[in-house]
């Protein structure tokens, strides 16, 4: 009798993430995942207590993938750090439409929404660059993020196609408008 092939948690998460990237959330069911791996559903339920547990692991992997976009954009040096976060978010929406929809275009009512590390970093960047309070920086970032999220949604849904240079210019315009609102320059 041939030996049993052990399918690991990591392989299941990777296959499920791949399905999610290609087909969206509707593909996250035991049969689709098993078919993608080439096995029965048994290894899925041997490795995870429930599909909810698998979903949590896959979402964590999806966020890791998103954070990779942030890191690469920051490290490229093409944009100032705060702008790099916005450009990475938008690029993620364009290049990873299904993941963007799952992570950022979902109903979050009733969820405990703790600030993410990119949120905290963004608020800190605004505070340090502009000498404003944390409360002002949080409001500024919320306003900026709503704009960035709108562009991301436009691209994730293929509503419009926007050129990266135009997007960069638009982000600068909004940033400078918010700066004029929050930073009171002293006149001599």
Buried (B, 14 or more C-beta within 10 A) or exposed (E): EEEEEEBEBEBBBBBBBBBBBEEBBEBBBBEBBBBBBEBEBEBBBEBBEEBEEBBEBBBEBBBEBBBEBBEEBBEEEEBEEBBBBBBBBBBBBBEBBBBBBBBBBEEEEEEEEEEEEBBEBBBBBBBEBBEBEEEBBBBBBEBBBEBBBEBBBBBBEEEEEBEEEEBBEBBEEBBEEBBEEBEEEEEE
